[in-house]
Amino acid sequence: MAPDPTALATLGLLALARPGHWLLWPIPPLWCAITGATLWTMHAPDIWIAPLTALVALPLAWSGRMPKRNAAI
């Protein structure tokens, strides 16, 4: 029903997940690229939201700069 917010939320959840979920990482950025291409074709003003979010989330998660979950929770 709402694939774009789902892809963005999945990026956030994967960034906070423990290591080992790296096989799931290609799916949300790929969808963000598809969304960007679709919005570009439609000349929509919010074309950069999904692709830019994916471009920001991936390096942050890979560099370890995302906040870590508390192990006690």
Buried (B, 14 or more C-beta within 10 A) or exposed (E): EEEBEEBBEBBBEBBEBEEEEEEEBEEBBEBBBBBBEEBEEEEEEEBEBBBEBBBEBBEBBEEEEBEEEEEEE
